[in-house]
Amino acid sequence: DCINANGILYINGGNIYAYSTRNDAIDSNAGITVTGGTTIAIATRVDEPDGSFDCDDDSFKITGGTILGLGLNTSFPTESQSTQNSVIFDGVSANQLLNIQSEDGTEALTYEVPNSVITIIYSNAKLETGETYNIYTGGSVSNGTEINGLYTSGTYSGGTDSGDSFTVNSIVTQIGGEMGPTGEGGAGAGGRP
């Protein structure tokens, strides 16, 4: 694992980029709590049960910051403890842009996917309750600034509508992807909506 903790793993700030070629990107044996910072967690193997975030059956609490996880699966955020919205959806092909935007065109995420994955999890304050979002792939970014593939500025255009849209009606919205071990309140292992 890129990051492995025997106790609860707290992510309170900073920039974390965890890219694993063999195991989980971020794995805690007693739960994960994210309150701030930017965390990108990538597990590249899709033939083993390796995920972006793995906290077994313990709590996965998200109250702030940005998390973006790509892998075979992910643990399901604990809805009863989390206060920031998350979305879990099917992965996309490598080396293309992934864009999430609201129906009025407000950007929620622009990220250059480095490798093909099965499951993506994203959480950020930009995902607003009651809003409907569309997912686009491909396209380009003009005048953009990116860190580890995550665009922090720029204008996205020219993408293809993936046909996947979602409305944020709960703390965790799942429209695809695969679940690894789950915290209380989540879907079962391997579960889909």
C-alpha positions in Angstrom: 0.0 0.0 0.0 1.1 3.6 -0.6 -0.2 4.6 2.8 -1.1 2.0 5.5 -2.3 2.7 9.0 -2.9 0.3 11.9 -5.0 3.0 13.7 -7.4 5.6 12.3 -6.0 7.5 9.4 -6.7 11.3 9.7 -6.2 13.5 6.6 -6.6 17.1 7.7 -4.8 19.1 5.0 -2.0 19.3 2.5 -1.6 17.5 -0.9 -1.4 13.7 -1.0 -0.8 11.7 -4.2 -0.8 8.0 -3.6 -0.2 5.9 -6.7 0.0 2.1 -6.2 1.0 -0.4 -8.8 0.5 -3.5 -6.6 -1.9 -2.9 -3.6 -4.3 -0.4 -2.2 -3.5 3.3 -2.5 -4.7 4.2 1.0 -5.5 1.5 3.5 -6.4 1.9 7.2 -7.3 -1.0 9.5 -9.3 1.2 11.8 -11.0 3.8 9.7 -10.3 6.9 7.6 -11.3 10.5 8.4 -10.9 13.3 5.9 -11.5 16.8 7.0 -9.3 18.8 4.5 -6.6 18.9 2.0 -6.5 17.3 -1.5 -6.0 13.6 -1.7 -5.6 11.6 -4.9 -5.5 7.9 -4.4 -4.9 5.5 -7.4 -4.7 1.7 -7.3 -3.7 0.6 -10.8 -4.3 -3.2 -10.6 -7.7 -4.4 -11.7 -7.1 -8.1 -11.3 -6.8 -8.1 -7.5 -9.1 -6.7 -4.8 -7.1 -3.5 -4.6 -8.9 -0.2 -4.1 -8.3 3.5 -3.9 -9.5 3.8 -0.3 -9.8 0.7 1.9 -10.9 0.9 5.5 -12.3 -2.7 5.8 -15.6 -2.5 7.7 -14.6 0.6 9.7 -15.7 4.2 9.4 -14.9 6.2 6.3 -15.8 9.8 7.4 -15.6 12.7 5.0 -16.3 16.2 6.3 -14.2 18.4 4.0 -11.3 18.6 1.5 -11.1 17.0 -1.9 -10.8 13.3 -2.4 -10.4 11.5 -5.7 -10.0 7.8 -5.8 -9.4 5.5 -8.8 -9.1 1.7 -8.6 -10.8 -1.6 -8.8 -13.1 -0.6 -5.9 -13.4 1.8 -3.0 -14.8 1.7 0.5 -18.2 3.3 0.9 -18.2 6.6 2.9 -20.1 6.3 6.2 -23.2 8.4 5.5 -24.2 8.8 9.2 -20.8 10.5 10.0 -20.0 12.3 6.7 -21.1 15.8 6.0 -19.7 16.4 2.6 -21.2 14.9 -0.5 -19.5 12.1 -2.5 -20.2 10.4 -5.8 -19.1 6.9 -6.9 -19.2 5.9 -10.6 -17.8 3.7 -13.3 -14.2 4.3 -14.3 -13.0 5.6 -17.7 -10.2 4.8 -20.1 -6.7 6.1 -19.5 -5.1 9.3 -20.8 -8.3 11.3 -21.2 -10.0 14.1 -19.4 -12.8 13.5 -17.0 -15.2 16.4 -16.3 -18.1 16.7 -14.0 -20.3 19.8 -14.4 -23.7 20.9 -13.2 -26.6 21.4 -15.7 -25.8 25.1 -15.9 -22.1 24.3 -16.8 -20.5 25.0 -13.5 -17.4 22.8 -13.2 -17.2 20.3 -10.3 -14.2 18.3 -11.4 -11.7 18.3 -14.3 -9.1 15.6 -14.1 -6.7 13.8 -16.5 -7.1 10.1 -15.8 -3.7 8.4 -15.9 -4.8 4.8 -16.3 -8.0 2.7 -16.9 -9.9 1.9 -13.7 -13.2 0.2 -12.7 -14.3 2.6 -10.0 -14.0 6.3 -9.2 -14.9 8.1 -6.0 -15.0 11.9 -5.8 -15.9 14.2 -2.9 -15.7 18.0 -2.8 -17.8 20.9 -1.6 -18.6 21.6 -5.2 -21.1 18.7 -5.2 -24.1 20.5 -4.0 -27.2 18.8 -2.6 -30.2 19.0 -5.0 -28.0 19.7 -8.1 -27.9 17.5 -11.2 -24.5 16.8 -12.7 -23.3 15.4 -16.1 -20.1 13.4 -16.7 -18.0 14.1 -19.8 -14.9 12.5 -21.1 -12.2 13.7 -23.6 -12.1 17.3 -24.6 -9.4 19.8 -23.7 -8.6 22.5 -21.2 -7.4 25.9 -22.2 -5.3 28.2 -19.9 -5.3 25.4 -17.3 -3.2 24.7 -14.2 -3.0 21.1 -13.0 -1.4 19.3 -10.2 -1.1 15.5 -10.5 -3.7 15.6 -13.2 -6.3 17.6 -11.2 -7.1 20.9 -12.8 -7.4 23.9 -10.4 -8.0 26.4 -13.1 -8.8 26.7 -16.8 -11.7 26.3 -19.2 -12.9 22.8 -20.2 -14.5 22.2 -23.6 -15.1 19.7 -26.4 -15.9 16.7 -24.2 -18.3 13.8 -25.0 -21.3 13.3 -22.8 -20.8 9.9 -21.2 -24.6 9.5 -20.8 -24.1 9.3 -17.0 -25.8 12.0 -14.9 -26.7 12.1 -11.3 -28.6 14.2 -8.8 -27.1 14.7 -5.3 -30.0 13.7 -3.0 -27.9 12.1 -0.2 -24.4 12.2 1.3 -23.3 9.4 -1.0 -24.5 9.0 -4.6 -23.6 5.8 -6.3 -24.3 5.4 -10.0 -21.7 2.7 -10.7 -18.4 1.3 -9.6 -17.6 -1.5 -7.3 -17.5 -1.5 -3.5 -14.7 -2.9 -1.4 -15.1 -3.2 2.3 -17.7 -0.8 3.5 -18.2 1.4 6.6 -21.5 1.4 8.5 -24.3 2.8 6.3 -22.8 1.7 3.0 -23.6 -0.8 0.3 -22.3 -4.3 0.6 -19.0 -5.5 -0.8 -19.2 -5.6 -4.6 -22.5 -3.8 -4.4 -24.1 -1.7 -7.0 -27.2 0.5 -6.8 
